[in-house]
Amino acid sequence: MAVKVKSFGMEIRPLKTTRELEELDNLVNQFISATGIKKVLSVSDTATTDDKGETIGLVRVVAYEE
């Protein structure tokens, strides 16, 4: 059993967050399906901010067993 980690990033724009989160979900789900992952150990989201403290992006990290 090997544990691996994959990171995904998405730019967040005002008033378009719902669509961008759906795109990020689809990207992660496609990765899981395409690579045949059977067991996801952890999913974590972290917001990225600009110098004013405004959210400008999202990083999603998926830990899984290979």
PyMOL commands that set and color helices and strands:
alter all, ss='L'
color gray80, all
select helices_A, chain A and resi 17-35
alter helices_A, ss='H'
color red, helices_A
select strands_A, chain A and resi 3-11+39-49+55-65
alter strands_A, ss='S'
color yellow, strands_A
deselect
rebuild
show_as cartoon
